[in-house]
C-alpha cells in the first residue's frame, strides 16, 4: 500500500468521521464525511443478471473472452456452470417466444451443445450488460460489443443477457439454485465505487 493510500485508509477507519487535522498554529475546518460512507453498501450494488454463453459461443471457445470482458468491467462473478440445457428449462426461459415462428429452431439450437450460464453482480449490471453484449442482430451490434465482435448471424449470436432486473431474477432462479450462488466480498469495490 502506497503512502497516499495509507493516509486515506487511516483517515477512514471506522469511528473516525472527519478528515483533516489542524496545521501547526493554524486551525483548519473539519470536513464531515457523508453518512453513506459507513453504510453496508451502495443501493443497486448487488444487482444481478444472467449471462449465458450459447452453444455457438462455447463451440467457438469464446467463454473466456466473455468472462474477461465482464471481469474487466468490474462486475463480480457469483455463479457459473457448464450444462447441457434441456427443453424444460429452455421452454421456461423462452416462454415469451413460444408463438414465434422460430421458436422450435431456437430450442433445437440451444439444446445442440453445452451452455455456460453465469450470474454477474454489480451496480447497474443489467443495463450495462445489455450494452456490452450488443444488439440481438449482429449486423446492428456495434464493434466492441460481444455480438459486434464475435457474432455473424442473428440465429447464432453467441450470448444471452437478461433484459430487465425482473427478468434477471426470474432467469437466475431458473438456471441456478440459491446454494449455487456465492456471496463474497470483492476487495476492489472500495476503489471502484464511492462508498
Helices and strands as residue ranges (DSSP letters): H 3-11, E 18-19, E 31-32, G 35-38, E 48-53, H 55-59, H 63-73, E 76-83, H 87-93, G 95-97, H 103-110, E 115-121, H 125-133, H 146-150, E 159-161, H 165-175, G 178-180, H 189-192
